[in-house]
Amino acid sequence: MVLRAYAKYLQQVRFRFSQSYIEKALITHPTIARDLIDYFLTRHDPKLSAKAKKEAENIEHPRERALDK
């Protein structure tokens, strides 16, 4: 559901790839899809401390590099 929401948001901001393309990319790369979900849940969990949320950025940066490949 989170990934579908991301895809819908990207459509609204005129992201150049279609939802179908995004879905295929996420299916092809399930580890990255899982990491995106983990990152979202960590960043938006009100129960977590600021330190834990900051540590989530360590998840984000390697994934950005993986997506660039």
C-alpha positions in Angstrom: 0.0 0.0 0.0 2.9 2.4 0.8 4.5 1.7 -2.5 1.3 2.2 -4.4 0.9 5.6 -2.6 4.4 6.6 -3.7 3.5 5.7 -7.3 0.3 7.7 -7.2 2.2 10.7 -5.7 4.8 10.4 -8.4 2.1 10.6 -11.0 0.8 13.8 -9.4 4.2 15.5 -9.7 4.5 14.4 -13.3 7.1 11.7 -12.7 8.1 10.5 -16.2 7.6 6.8 -15.6 4.2 5.1 -15.6 2.8 3.2 -12.6 3.1 0.0 -14.5 6.8 0.6 -15.0 7.3 1.4 -11.3 5.4 -1.7 -10.3 7.6 -3.9 -12.6 10.8 -2.3 -11.3 9.7 -3.0 -7.7 8.8 -6.6 -8.5 12.1 -7.1 -10.2 14.0 -5.6 -7.2 12.1 -6.9 -4.1 15.0 -6.1 -1.7 14.9 -2.4 -2.7 11.1 -2.4 -2.4 11.4 -3.9 1.1 14.0 -1.3 2.1 11.8 1.5 0.8 9.0 0.3 3.0 11.3 -0.1 6.0 12.6 3.4 5.5 9.1 4.9 5.3 7.9 3.0 8.4 11.0 4.1 10.4 10.8 7.7 9.3 7.1 8.1 10.1 6.8 6.0 13.3 6.0 8.5 16.1 7.1 5.9 18.7 10.7 6.0 17.5 13.3 8.5 18.9 14.9 11.1 16.8 18.1 9.1 17.0 16.4 6.1 15.4 15.0 8.2 12.7 18.4 9.7 12.0 19.8 6.1 11.7 17.1 5.5 9.1 19.1 7.8 6.8 21.8 5.2 6.8 19.2 2.9 5.1 18.4 5.6 2.6 21.8 6.4 1.2 22.9 2.9 0.1 19.5 2.4 -1.5 19.8 5.6 -3.5 23.0 4.3 -4.9 21.4 0.9 -5.7 18.5 2.7 -7.5 21.0 4.7 -9.6 22.5 1.5 -11.1 
